[in-house]
Amino acid sequence: MVEEVSPEELKAEIDAGRPPVMLDVREPWELDISRLAGIVHIPMGEIPDRLGELDPAQPVTVICRSGGRSLRVAQFLEQNGFARVSNLTGGMLAWGERIDPSQRPY
């Protein structure tokens, strides 16, 4: 079962200098509106073909706009041997509301 991580928990990991791989699965145009620094960007539809770009031994937090797409990708990663996968609950909308209001909602 995919672990859910809150924006506050992810921010604490980033601030502590131990961020997971932050996999943003949104489309390129969405990143023009809002994005976190240090992400790995692979759009959801490209994940199966680009799975080899990710290290299954590393912790991964999957990010999208509101948490739906990222949850599906996180489940896919778990099914493909990734042991430490989490989903950013509420996605970038929650991040913008609770952590960084400069991230524009869309």
The first five atom37 places (N, CA, C, CB, O) and aatype in JSON, in Angstrom:
{
  "aatype": [12, 19, 6, 6, 19, 15, 14, 6, 6, 10, 11, 0, 6, 9, 3, 0, 7, 1, 14, 14, 19, 12, 10, 3, 19, 1, 6, 14, 17, 6, 10, 3, 9, 15, 1, 10, 0, 7, 9, 19, 8, 9, 14, 12, 7, 6, 9, 14, 3, 1, 10, 7, 6, 10, 3, 14, 0, 5, 14, 19, 16, 19, 9, 4, 1, 15, 7, 7, 1, 15, 10, 1, 19, 0, 5, 13, 10, 6, 5, 2, 7, 13, 0, 1, 19, 15, 2, 10, 16, 7, 7, 12, 10, 0, 17, 7, 6, 1, 9, 3, 14, 15, 5, 1, 14, 18],
  "atom_mask": [
    [1, 1, 1, 1, 1],
    [1, 1, 1, 1, 1],
    [1, 1, 1, 1, 1],
    [1, 1, 1, 1, 1],
    [1, 1, 1, 1, 1],
    [1, 1, 1, 1, 1],
    [1, 1, 1, 1, 1],
    [1, 1, 1, 1, 1],
    [1, 1, 1, 1, 1],
    [1, 1, 1, 1, 1],
    [1, 1, 1, 1, 1],
    [1, 1, 1, 1, 1],
    [1, 1, 1, 1, 1],
    [1, 1, 1, 1, 1],
    [1, 1, 1, 1, 1],
    [1, 1, 1, 1, 1],
    [1, 1, 1, 0, 1],
    [1, 1, 1, 1, 1],
    [1, 1, 1, 1, 1],
    [1, 1, 1, 1, 1],
    [1, 1, 1, 1, 1],
    [1, 1, 1, 1, 1],
    [1, 1, 1, 1, 1],
    [1, 1, 1, 1, 1],
    [1, 1, 1, 1, 1],
    [1, 1, 1, 1, 1],
    [1, 1, 1, 1, 1],
    [1, 1, 1, 1, 1],
    [1, 1, 1, 1, 1],
    [1, 1, 1, 1, 1],
    [1, 1, 1, 1, 1],
    [1, 1, 1, 1, 1],
    [1, 1, 1, 1, 1],
    [1, 1, 1, 1, 1],
    [1, 1, 1, 1, 1],
    [1, 1, 1, 1, 1],
    [1, 1, 1, 1, 1],
    [1, 1, 1, 0, 1],
    [1, 1, 1, 1, 1],
    [1, 1, 1, 1, 1],
    [1, 1, 1, 1, 1],
    [1, 1, 1, 1, 1],
    [1, 1, 1, 1, 1],
    [1, 1, 1, 1, 1],
    [1, 1, 1, 0, 1],
    [1, 1, 1, 1, 1],
    [1, 1, 1, 1, 1],
    [1, 1, 1, 1, 1],
    [1, 1, 1, 1, 1],
    [1, 1, 1, 1, 1],
    [1, 1, 1, 1, 1],
    [1, 1, 1, 0, 1],
    [1, 1, 1, 1, 1],
    [1, 1, 1, 1, 1],
    [1, 1, 1, 1, 1],
    [1, 1, 1, 1, 1],
    [1, 1, 1, 1, 1],
    [1, 1, 1, 1, 1],
    [1, 1, 1, 1, 1],
    [1, 1, 1, 1, 1],
    [1, 1, 1, 1, 1],
    [1, 1, 1, 1, 1],
    [1, 1, 1, 1, 1],
    [1, 1, 1, 1, 1],
    [1, 1, 1, 1, 1],
    [1, 1, 1, 1, 1],
    [1, 1, 1, 0, 1],
    [1, 1, 1, 0, 1],
    [1, 1, 1, 1, 1],
    [1, 1, 1, 1, 1],
    [1, 1, 1, 1, 1],
    [1, 1, 1, 1, 1],
    [1, 1, 1, 1, 1],
    [1, 1, 1, 1, 1],
    [1, 1, 1, 1, 1],
    [1, 1, 1, 1, 1],
    [1, 1, 1, 1, 1],
    [1, 1, 1, 1, 1],
    [1, 1, 1, 1, 1],
    [1, 1, 1, 1, 1],
    [1, 1, 1, 0, 1],
    [1, 1, 1, 1, 1],
    [1, 1, 1, 1, 1],
    [1, 1, 1, 1, 1],
    [1, 1, 1, 1, 1],
    [1, 1, 1, 1, 1],
    [1, 1, 1, 1, 1],
    [1, 1, 1, 1, 1],
    [1, 1, 1, 1, 1],
    [1, 1, 1, 0, 1],
    [1, 1, 1, 0, 1],
    [1, 1, 1, 1, 1],
    [1, 1, 1, 1, 1],
    [1, 1, 1, 1, 1],
    [1, 1, 1, 1, 1],
    [1, 1, 1, 0, 1],
    [1, 1, 1, 1, 1],
    [1, 1, 1, 1, 1],
    [1, 1, 1, 1, 1],
    [1, 1, 1, 1, 1],
    [1, 1, 1, 1, 1],
    [1, 1, 1, 1, 1],
    [1, 1, 1, 1, 1],
    [1, 1, 1, 1, 1],
    [1, 1, 1, 1, 1],
    [1, 1, 1, 1, 1]
  ],
  "atom_positions": [
    [[0.84, -1.19, 0.0], [0.0, 0.0, 0.0], [0.88, 1.25, 0.0], [-0.95, 0.0, 1.22], [1.85, 1.33, 0.76]],
    [[0.55, 2.19, -0.84], [1.35, 3.4, -0.99], [1.17, 4.28, 0.24], [0.95, 4.17, -2.28], [0.05, 4.53, 0.69]],
    [[2.28, 4.75, 0.77], [2.24, 5.68, 1.9], [1.86, 7.06, 1.39], [3.61, 5.72, 2.63], [2.28, 7.47, 0.31]],
    [[1.07, 7.77, 2.17], [0.72, 9.16, 1.86], [1.64, 10.05, 2.69], [-0.79, 9.46, 2.16], [1.84, 9.8, 3.88]],
    [[2.19, 11.08, 2.07], [3.04, 12.04, 2.78], [2.41, 13.42, 2.62], [4.52, 12.01, 2.24], [2.03, 13.82, 1.52]],
    [[2.31, 14.12, 3.72], [1.71, 15.46, 3.68], [2.72, 16.47, 3.16], [1.2, 15.88, 5.09], [3.92, 16.2, 3.18]],
    [[2.25, 17.61, 2.7], [3.19, 18.66, 2.3], [4.15, 19.03, 3.44], [2.42, 19.9, 1.85], [5.33, 19.28, 3.19]],
    [[3.64, 19.07, 4.66], [4.5, 19.41, 5.81], [5.6, 18.37, 6.03], [3.65, 19.55, 7.08], [6.73, 18.72, 6.35]],
    [[5.24, 17.1, 5.86], [6.24, 16.04, 6.02], [7.31, 16.11, 4.94], [5.57, 14.67, 6.01], [8.5, 15.95, 5.22]],
    [[6.89, 16.35, 3.71], [7.86, 16.47, 2.62], [8.76, 17.68, 2.84], [7.15, 16.58, 1.26], [9.97, 17.6, 2.64]],
    [[8.17, 18.79, 3.24], [8.96, 20.01, 3.51], [9.98, 19.74, 4.6], [8.03, 21.17, 3.93], [11.12, 20.2, 4.5]],
    [[9.61, 19.01, 5.65], [10.54, 18.69, 6.73], [11.71, 17.85, 6.22], [9.81, 17.95, 7.86], [12.85, 18.06, 6.63]],
    [[11.44, 16.9, 5.33], [12.5, 16.08, 4.75], [13.44, 16.94, 3.9], [11.9, 14.95, 3.9], [14.66, 16.78, 3.96]],
    [[12.87, 17.84, 3.13], [13.68, 18.74, 2.29], [14.55, 19.63, 3.18], [12.78, 19.61, 1.36], [15.75, 19.77, 2.96]],
    [[13.93, 20.22, 4.2], [14.65, 21.12, 5.1], [15.75, 20.41, 5.87], [13.68, 21.77, 6.06], [16.76, 21.01, 6.22]],
    [[15.55, 19.12, 6.14], [16.55, 18.33, 6.87], [17.69, 17.86, 5.97], [15.89, 17.13, 7.53], [18.64, 17.24, 6.43]],
    [[17.58, 18.16, 4.68], [18.63, 17.76, 3.75], [18.58, 16.31, 3.35], [0.0, 0.0, 0.0], [19.57, 15.76, 2.87]],
    [[17.44, 15.68, 3.52], [17.29, 14.28, 3.12], [16.01, 14.08, 2.3], [17.28, 13.37, 4.35], [15.17, 13.24, 2.64]],
    [[15.86, 14.86, 1.24], [14.65, 14.7, 0.43], [14.66, 13.38, -0.33], [14.5, 15.87, -0.55], [15.72, 12.9, -0.72]],
    [[13.49, 12.81, -0.53], [13.4, 11.65, -1.42], [13.57, 12.13, -2.86], [12.04, 10.9, -1.24], [13.65, 13.33, -3.12]],
    [[13.63, 11.19, -3.77], [13.51, 11.55, -5.18], [12.09, 12.07, -5.33], [13.8, 10.31, -6.16], [11.13, 11.37, -5.01]],
    [[11.95, 13.3, -5.81], [10.63, 13.89, -5.99], [10.27, 13.78, -7.46], [10.59, 15.39, -5.5], [10.74, 14.55, -8.3]],
    [[9.43, 12.8, -7.76], [9.05, 12.49, -9.13], [7.76, 13.22, -9.47], [8.88, 10.97, -9.33], [6.69, 12.87, -8.98]],
    [[7.87, 14.22, -10.32], [6.7, 14.99, -10.75], [6.2, 14.39, -12.06], [7.04, 16.51, -10.93], [6.94, 14.34, -13.04]],
    [[4.95, 13.93, -12.05], [4.41, 13.23, -13.21], [3.43, 14.07, -14.03], [3.72, 11.97, -12.76], [2.7, 13.55, -14.88]],
    [[3.42, 15.38, -13.78], [2.55, 16.28, -14.54], [3.11, 16.53, -15.94], [2.37, 17.62, -13.79], [4.24, 16.15, -16.26]],
    [[2.29, 17.16, -16.75], [2.69, 17.51, -18.11], [3.62, 18.73, -18.09], [1.44, 17.79, -18.99], [3.57, 19.52, -17.14]],
    [[4.46, 18.9, -19.11], [5.4, 20.03, -19.13], [4.73, 21.39, -18.93], [6.14, 20.03, -20.42], [5.28, 22.24, -18.24]],
    [[3.58, 21.61, -19.53], [2.91, 22.91, -19.38], [2.54, 23.2, -17.93], [1.66, 22.97, -20.26], [2.48, 24.35, -17.52]],
    [[2.29, 22.14, -17.16], [1.93, 22.33, -15.75], [3.13, 22.82, -14.94], [1.4, 21.03, -15.17], [2.97, 23.58, -13.98]],
    [[4.31, 22.38, -15.33], [5.52, 22.81, -14.61], [5.8, 24.29, -14.85], [6.73, 21.98, -15.05], [6.46, 24.94, -14.04]],
    [[5.29, 24.82, -15.96], [5.44, 26.26, -16.22], [4.63, 27.09, -15.23], [5.02, 26.59, -17.65], [4.92, 28.27, -15.02]],
    [[3.62, 26.49, -14.63], [2.76, 27.2, -13.68], [3.29, 27.07, -12.26], [1.32, 26.65, -13.75], [3.36, 28.05, -11.52]],
    [[3.66, 25.86, -11.87], [4.18, 25.64, -10.52], [5.08, 24.41, -10.52], [3.01, 25.46, -9.5], [4.84, 23.44, -11.23]],
    [[6.13, 24.49, -9.71], [7.04, 23.35, -9.62], [7.89, 23.48, -8.37], [7.94, 23.26, -10.87], [8.12, 24.57, -7.86]],
    [[8.35, 22.34, -7.89], [9.29, 22.3, -6.78], [10.7, 22.22, -7.34], [8.99, 21.09, -5.83], [10.92, 21.63, -8.4]],
    [[11.64, 22.8, -6.64], [13.05, 22.69, -7.04], [13.52, 21.26, -6.8], [13.94, 23.7, -6.25], [13.12, 20.61, -5.84]],
    [[14.37, 20.79, -7.67], [15.01, 19.49, -7.47], [14.19, 18.28, -7.88], [0.0, 0.0, 0.0], [14.51, 17.16, -7.5]],
    [[13.13, 18.5, -8.64], [12.29, 17.37, -9.05], [12.94, 16.58, -10.18], [10.91, 17.87, -9.49], [13.83, 17.06, -10.87]],
    [[12.48, 15.35, -10.34], [12.7, 14.56, -11.53], [11.38, 14.6, -12.27], [13.17, 13.06, -11.2], [10.34, 14.26, -11.71]],
    [[11.41, 15.03, -13.53], [10.15, 15.16, -14.28], [10.04, 14.06, -15.3], [10.07, 16.53, -14.97], [10.84, 13.96, -16.23]],
    [[9.02, 13.22, -15.12], [8.65, 12.22, -16.12], [7.12, 12.24, -16.18], [9.22, 10.77, -15.76], [6.47, 11.8, -15.23]],
    [[6.54, 12.73, -17.27], [5.07, 12.74, -17.36], [4.49, 11.34, -17.17], [4.63, 13.31, -18.72], [5.1, 10.34, -17.55]],
    [[3.32, 11.28, -16.59], [2.69, 10.01, -16.25], [2.68, 9.02, -17.42], [1.27, 10.25, -15.79], [3.01, 7.85, -17.23]],
    [[2.33, 9.48, -18.59], [2.24, 8.58, -19.74], [3.57, 8.01, -20.19], [0.0, 0.0, 0.0], [3.59, 7.04, -20.96]],
    [[4.67, 8.58, -19.74], [5.99, 8.12, -20.14], [6.64, 7.2, -19.1], [6.89, 9.3, -20.39], [7.71, 6.63, -19.35]],
    [[6.01, 7.05, -17.94], [6.61, 6.28, -16.85], [6.98, 4.85, -17.27], [5.67, 6.23, -15.67], [8.11, 4.44, -17.03]],
    [[6.08, 4.07, -17.9], [6.46, 2.7, -18.24], [7.72, 2.61, -19.11], [5.32, 2.02, -18.96], [8.55, 1.72, -18.91]],
    [[7.85, 3.52, -20.07], [9.0, 3.48, -20.98], [10.28, 4.03, -20.35], [8.7, 4.26, -22.23], [11.38, 3.73, -20.81]],
    [[10.13, 4.83, -19.28], [11.3, 5.49, -18.69], [11.6, 5.0, -17.27], [11.09, 6.99, -18.67], [12.36, 5.63, -16.54]],
    [[11.01, 3.89, -16.89], [11.18, 3.34, -15.55], [12.64, 3.13, -15.2], [10.43, 2.04, -15.43], [13.03, 3.27, -14.04]],
    [[13.45, 2.8, -16.18], [14.87, 2.56, -15.95], [15.64, 3.79, -15.52], [0.0, 0.0, 0.0], [16.78, 3.67, -15.07]],
    [[15.06, 4.97, -15.65], [15.71, 6.2, -15.21], [15.63, 6.39, -13.7], [15.1, 7.4, -15.91], [16.28, 7.27, -13.14]],
    [[14.82, 5.56, -13.05], [14.62, 5.68, -11.61], [15.31, 4.52, -10.89], [13.11, 5.72, -11.26], [15.39, 3.42, -11.42]],
    [[15.79, 4.78, -9.69], [16.48, 3.77, -8.88], [15.49, 3.2, -7.87], [17.72, 4.37, -8.16], [15.05, 3.92, -6.97]],
    [[15.13, 1.91, -8.0], [14.15, 1.33, -7.08], [14.66, 1.25, -5.63], [13.78, -0.04, -7.55], [13.86, 1.01, -4.72]],
    [[15.94, 1.46, -5.4], [16.49, 1.42, -4.04], [16.33, 2.76, -3.33], [17.96, 1.04, -4.09], [16.49, 2.84, -2.11]],
    [[16.0, 3.82, -4.07], [15.87, 5.15, -3.48], [14.42, 5.41, -3.07], [16.35, 6.22, -4.46], [13.5, 4.92, -3.73]],
    [[14.2, 6.16, -2.0], [12.82, 6.56, -1.68], [12.32, 7.56, -2.72], [12.75, 7.18, -0.25], [13.05, 8.45, -3.16]],
    [[11.07, 7.39, -3.12], [10.48, 8.23, -4.15], [9.15, 8.79, -3.64], [10.26, 7.42, -5.47], [8.31, 8.04, -3.14]],
    [[8.97, 10.1, -3.75], [7.68, 10.71, -3.51], [7.16, 11.21, -4.85], [7.77, 11.88, -2.45], [7.83, 11.99, -5.53]],
    [[5.97, 10.76, -5.22], [5.39, 11.09, -6.51], [4.45, 12.29, -6.33], [4.63, 9.87, -7.12], [3.69, 12.37, -5.36]],
    [[4.53, 13.22, -7.28], [3.83, 14.51, -7.19], [3.04, 14.76, -8.47], [4.83, 15.67, -6.94], [3.51, 14.48, -9.58]],
    [[1.82, 15.28, -8.3], [1.04, 15.78, -9.43], [0.25, 17.01, -8.95], [0.08, 14.67, -10.0], [0.6, 17.6, -7.93]],
    [[-0.77, 17.38, -9.66], [-1.53, 18.58, -9.3], [-2.31, 18.4, -8.01], [-2.49, 18.95, -10.43], [-2.24, 19.24, -7.11]],
    [[-3.07, 17.29, -7.9], [-3.94, 17.13, -6.73], [-3.8, 15.79, -6.01], [-5.35, 17.3, -7.15], [-4.43, 15.59, -4.98]],
    [[-2.99, 14.9, -6.53], [-2.72, 13.64, -5.85], [-3.27, 12.4, -6.5], [0.0, 0.0, 0.0], [-2.93, 11.29, -6.09]],
    [[-4.11, 12.54, -7.51], [-4.69, 11.38, -8.17], [-3.75, 10.66, -9.12], [0.0, 0.0, 0.0], [-3.55, 9.45, -9.0]],
    [[-3.19, 11.39, -10.05], [-2.24, 10.79, -11.0], [-1.04, 10.22, -10.26], [-1.78, 11.82, -12.05], [-0.57, 9.12, -10.55]],
    [[-0.56, 10.99, -9.3], [0.64, 10.55, -8.57], [0.37, 9.27, -7.79], [1.12, 11.64, -7.62], [1.26, 8.43, -7.68]],
    [[-0.83, 9.1, -7.25], [-1.15, 7.88, -6.55], [-1.11, 6.69, -7.5], [-2.52, 7.98, -5.88], [-0.58, 5.63, -7.16]],
    [[-1.66, 6.86, -8.69], [-1.63, 5.76, -9.66], [-0.19, 5.41, -10.06], [-2.44, 6.13, -10.92], [0.15, 4.24, -10.19]],
    [[0.64, 6.42, -10.26], [2.04, 6.16, -10.6], [2.75, 5.5, -9.42], [2.77, 7.47, -10.99], [3.54, 4.57, -9.62]],
    [[2.49, 5.95, -8.21], [3.12, 5.36, -7.03], [2.75, 3.87, -6.93], [2.7, 6.11, -5.74], [3.6, 3.04, -6.62]],
    [[1.49, 3.55, -7.18], [1.06, 2.15, -7.16], [1.78, 1.35, -8.24], [-0.46, 2.04, -7.35], [2.19, 0.21, -8.0]],
    [[1.93, 1.92, -9.41], [2.66, 1.28, -10.5], [4.11, 1.03, -10.1], [2.61, 2.13, -11.78], [4.65, -0.05, -10.35]],
    [[4.75, 2.02, -9.47], [6.14, 1.84, -9.03], [6.24, 0.71, -8.01], [6.69, 3.15, -8.43], [7.15, -0.11, -8.1]],
    [[5.33, 0.66, -7.07], [5.34, -0.43, -6.09], [5.22, -1.78, -6.77], [4.2, -0.25, -5.07], [5.92, -2.73, -6.4]],
    [[4.36, -1.87, -7.75], [4.15, -3.13, -8.47], [5.38, -3.52, -9.29], [2.95, -3.01, -9.39], [5.51, -4.67, -9.71]],
    [[6.27, -2.56, -9.5], [7.47, -2.81, -10.29], [8.74, -2.78, -9.45], [7.56, -1.8, -11.41], [9.81, -2.45, -9.96]],
    [[8.62, -3.11, -8.17], [9.8, -3.34, -7.35], [10.33, -2.16, -6.56], [0.0, 0.0, 0.0], [11.39, -2.28, -5.94]],
    [[9.63, -1.03, -6.55], [10.07, 0.1, -5.76], [9.5, -0.08, -4.35], [9.6, 1.47, -6.39], [8.29, -0.14, -4.16]],
    [[10.4, -0.18, -3.36], [9.98, -0.52, -2.01], [9.55, 0.69, -1.19], [11.09, -1.23, -1.3], [8.69, 0.57, -0.32]],
    [[10.13, 1.84, -1.45], [9.85, 3.02, -0.61], [9.25, 4.12, -1.48], [11.14, 3.53, 0.1], [9.95, 5.02, -1.96]],
    [[7.94, 4.03, -1.67], [7.22, 4.96, -2.54], [6.15, 5.66, -1.72], [6.6, 4.23, -3.76], [5.44, 5.03, -0.93]],
    [[6.03, 6.96, -1.91], [4.95, 7.71, -1.25], [4.3, 8.65, -2.26], [5.49, 8.51, -0.03], [4.86, 8.95, -3.31]],
    [[3.11, 9.09, -1.9], [2.33, 10.0, -2.71], [2.18, 11.31, -1.94], [0.94, 9.39, -3.09], [1.85, 11.28, -0.76]],
    [[2.41, 12.45, -2.6], [2.19, 13.74, -1.96], [0.69, 14.0, -1.89], [2.93, 14.88, -2.73], [0.05, 14.3, -2.9]],
    [[0.14, 13.88, -0.7], [-1.29, 14.05, -0.48], [-1.72, 15.46, -0.88], [-1.64, 13.77, 1.0], [-1.19, 16.45, -0.38]],
    [[-2.69, 15.53, -1.76], [-3.19, 16.82, -2.21], [-2.35, 17.48, -3.29], [0.0, 0.0, 0.0], [-2.74, 18.52, -3.81]],
    [[-1.22, 16.88, -3.63], [-0.37, 17.36, -4.71], [0.08, 18.81, -4.56], [0.0, 0.0, 0.0], [0.18, 19.34, -3.46]],
    [[0.35, 19.43, -5.7], [0.85, 20.8, -5.71], [-0.21, 21.8, -5.22], [1.3, 21.18, -7.11], [0.14, 22.88, -4.75]],
    [[-1.48, 21.44, -5.34], [-2.51, 22.33, -4.79], [-2.34, 22.46, -3.28], [-3.92, 21.81, -5.14], [-2.38, 23.56, -2.74]],
    [[-2.15, 21.33, -2.59], [-1.95, 21.35, -1.14], [-0.63, 22.02, -0.78], [-2.0, 19.92, -0.57], [-0.55, 22.75, 0.21]],
    [[0.41, 21.76, -1.57], [1.71, 22.4, -1.32], [1.56, 23.93, -1.37], [2.77, 21.92, -2.35], [2.06, 24.64, -0.49]],
    [[0.87, 24.42, -2.38], [0.68, 25.85, -2.53], [-0.17, 26.44, -1.42], [0.0, 0.0, 0.0], [0.1, 27.55, -0.95]],
    [[-1.18, 25.72, -0.98], [-2.05, 26.21, 0.08], [-1.35, 26.22, 1.44], [-3.32, 25.36, 0.16], [-1.52, 27.14, 2.24]],
    [[-0.55, 25.18, 1.7], [-0.04, 24.97, 3.06], [1.44, 25.29, 3.25], [-0.28, 23.58, 3.45], [1.87, 25.51, 4.38]],
    [[2.21, 25.32, 2.17], [3.66, 25.52, 2.3], [4.13, 26.77, 1.56], [4.4, 24.31, 1.77], [4.79, 27.63, 2.15]],
    [[3.8, 26.87, 0.29], [4.36, 27.94, -0.54], [3.28, 28.6, -1.38], [5.48, 27.4, -1.44], [2.98, 28.14, -2.48]],
    [[2.67, 29.68, -0.87], [1.6, 30.33, -1.61], [2.02, 30.94, -2.94], [0.99, 31.38, -0.77], [1.17, 31.34, -3.72]],
    [[3.33, 31.02, -3.21], [3.76, 31.54, -4.52], [3.49, 30.52, -5.63], [5.27, 31.89, -4.49], [3.53, 30.86, -6.81]],
    [[3.22, 29.27, -5.26], [2.88, 28.25, -6.26], [1.42, 28.48, -6.67], [3.09, 26.79, -5.71], [0.5, 28.24, -5.89]],
    [[1.23, 28.93, -7.89], [-0.11, 29.29, -8.36], [-0.98, 28.05, -8.55], [-0.02, 30.08, -9.66], [-0.54, 27.07, -9.15]],
    [[-2.21, 28.11, -8.05], [-3.14, 27.01, -8.34], [-3.63, 27.1, -9.78], [-4.35, 27.03, -7.35], [-3.64, 28.17, -10.38]],
    [[-4.01, 25.99, -10.32], [-4.58, 25.96, -11.68], [-5.58, 24.83, -11.78], [-3.47, 25.78, -12.75], [-6.18, 24.62, -12.83]]
  ]
}
